[in-house]
Amino acid sequence: MSHYRKCLRVASIVLGIVISTSAASKLAAQGGTKARQPAAAVAQPSLEPARSMLRNLVGRWRVEIRFAGNFDGAPDAAGTRVVELLFDDLRLQWTEELDSAQSRSQGVIGFDSRTGAFYSTAVHSSGSGAELLTGTLDMAEPLITFSPLAPSRGAASDGRAMEFFILRMIDADHFTWAPLDRGWRAVLTRER
């Protein structure tokens, strides 16, 4: 049985070579087309949508955080976020301080032109570790869906939605940051 399979495999390889050589066009010296065609250029991700999203984030923002069910009451937490260019218009750094707590946060958000993906990092003074996310832009609306690079230690093995976040640009003066499980949301309003 094994010898039969080996013969069948060799026969299929030989058949493939025969078909490919017989289907080949004439040589260039015989008036045929050149055998070598230039390699197709690798499509680079479009930078303009990413630049547009990031450009709109630069500035000073009032942050209001509300937990699920708090639609019209005072925010559960509030503070200020400042977003600045880091090195260029594809990388931003941000700092955030809450008004009523000793809590501070800082991070980076940007776009990797090699991979076509957004990334976000954050460190919170009240937290125990760094948050590392990668994101994709929804071209239909100004929205980036972020997912964790690695699940957190306490995360369920089923990849609960609360590890995923959405950054949604509402207009030039408002955006939201919220987990997919909608347990809370941060509404950021540009300060003038």
C-alpha positions in Angstrom: 0.0 0.0 0.0 2.8 2.4 0.9 4.7 1.6 -2.3 1.5 2.4 -4.3 1.1 5.8 -2.7 4.7 6.6 -3.3 4.4 5.8 -7.0 1.2 7.7 -7.2 2.8 10.8 -5.6 5.8 10.6 -8.0 3.4 10.3 -11.0 1.4 13.3 -9.9 4.6 15.4 -9.6 5.8 14.3 -13.0 2.4 15.0 -14.5 2.5 18.5 -13.0 5.9 19.2 -14.5 4.8 18.0 -17.9 1.7 20.1 -17.9 3.5 23.2 -16.7 6.2 22.9 -19.4 3.8 22.1 -22.2 1.6 25.0 -21.3 4.5 27.4 -21.2 4.6 30.0 -24.0 7.5 30.3 -26.6 10.8 31.6 -25.5 11.4 35.3 -25.8 14.0 34.6 -28.6 11.3 32.8 -30.5 9.0 35.7 -30.4 7.1 34.7 -27.3 6.6 36.8 -24.2 9.3 37.2 -21.6 9.3 34.4 -19.1 9.8 36.7 -16.1 7.0 39.1 -15.2 7.7 41.9 -12.7 6.4 41.0 -9.3 3.2 42.8 -8.4 3.7 45.6 -5.9 2.6 44.8 -2.4 -0.4 47.0 -1.6 0.5 49.4 1.2 -2.2 50.3 3.7 -3.8 53.7 3.1 -2.4 56.1 5.6 -4.9 58.9 5.1 -7.9 57.4 7.0 -5.5 56.6 9.9 -4.0 60.1 9.8 -7.5 61.6 9.8 -8.6 59.6 12.9 -5.5 60.4 14.8 -5.4 64.1 13.8 -8.9 64.5 15.3 -7.7 63.1 18.7 -5.0 65.8 19.3 -6.1 68.3 21.9 -7.4 68.8 25.4 -10.5 66.7 26.3 -13.0 66.7 29.2 -13.6 63.0 30.1 -16.9 61.8 31.6 -17.2 58.2 32.6 -20.6 56.6 33.1 -21.3 53.1 34.1 -24.2 51.1 32.5 -27.6 52.6 33.4 -26.4 56.1 34.1 -27.8 58.0 31.1 -28.6 61.4 32.4 -27.1 61.7 35.9 -23.8 63.2 36.9 -20.8 61.2 35.6 -19.5 58.5 37.8 -16.0 59.8 37.2 -14.6 62.9 35.3 -11.3 64.3 34.4 -9.1 65.7 31.7 -7.2 64.0 28.9 -4.4 65.7 26.9 -3.4 64.1 23.6 -0.3 65.3 21.8 1.9 64.3 18.8 4.6 61.9 19.9 7.0 61.8 16.9 4.8 62.3 13.9 1.1 62.4 12.9 0.8 58.6 13.2 1.8 58.3 16.8 0.2 60.2 19.7 0.8 60.2 23.5 -1.9 61.0 26.1 -2.1 61.7 29.8 -5.3 61.7 31.9 -6.1 62.7 35.4 -9.4 62.2 37.2 -10.8 65.1 39.2 -12.0 63.2 42.3 -9.3 60.6 42.7 -5.6 60.2 42.8 -5.8 58.1 39.6 -3.7 59.0 36.6 -3.2 57.3 33.3 -1.0 57.7 30.3 -0.5 55.9 27.1 0.2 55.9 23.4 -2.1 55.4 20.4 -0.9 55.1 16.8 -0.9 53.4 13.5 1.6 51.0 12.2 2.0 51.6 8.4 3.8 48.3 7.9 0.9 46.2 9.2 -2.0 48.5 8.6 -3.1 48.2 12.2 -3.7 50.7 15.0 -2.2 50.1 18.4 -2.9 51.4 21.9 -1.0 51.1 25.2 -2.1 52.4 28.6 -0.8 52.3 32.1 -3.1 53.3 35.0 -1.8 54.3 38.5 -4.6 52.3 40.0 -3.9 49.3 37.9 -1.4 46.5 38.1 -0.1 46.3 34.5 0.0 47.7 31.1 -2.9 47.4 28.6 -1.7 46.4 25.1 -4.2 46.6 22.3 -4.3 46.3 18.5 -7.1 47.8 16.4 -8.7 47.8 13.0 -10.4 50.8 11.4 -14.0 50.4 10.2 -14.0 52.2 6.8 -17.7 52.7 6.9 -17.6 55.0 9.9 -15.0 56.6 12.0 -14.6 53.6 14.5 -11.6 51.6 15.6 -12.2 48.2 17.3 -9.3 47.3 19.6 -8.6 43.8 20.9 -6.0 42.7 23.4 -2.6 41.5 22.2 -2.8 38.9 24.9 -5.7 38.0 27.2 -5.4 39.3 30.8 -4.6 36.7 33.5 -8.1 36.9 34.9 -9.9 36.7 31.5 -12.1 33.8 30.7 -10.9 31.4 28.1 -13.8 32.2 25.9 -12.4 35.7 25.2 -15.2 37.8 26.9 -16.2 41.0 25.0 -15.1 43.2 27.9 -11.5 42.9 26.7 -12.4 44.5 23.4 -12.8 48.3 23.1 -14.3 50.7 20.6 -13.0 54.2 19.9 -15.8 56.0 18.0 -15.4 59.5 16.6 -18.8 61.2 16.9 -17.7 64.5 15.4 -14.6 66.8 15.6 -15.4 67.7 19.2 -16.6 64.3 20.7 -15.5 60.7 20.8 -16.3 57.7 23.0 -14.1 54.9 24.4 -16.1 51.9 25.7 -15.7 48.1 26.0 -17.8 45.9 23.8 -19.8 44.7 26.8 -21.0 48.3 27.3 -20.5 48.1 31.1 -19.2 51.7 31.0 -18.4 54.4 28.5 -16.1 57.4 28.5 -17.4 60.4 26.5 -14.7 62.8 25.7 -15.6 66.4 24.7 -13.0 68.8 23.3 -12.2 71.8 25.5 -11.9 75.1 23.7 
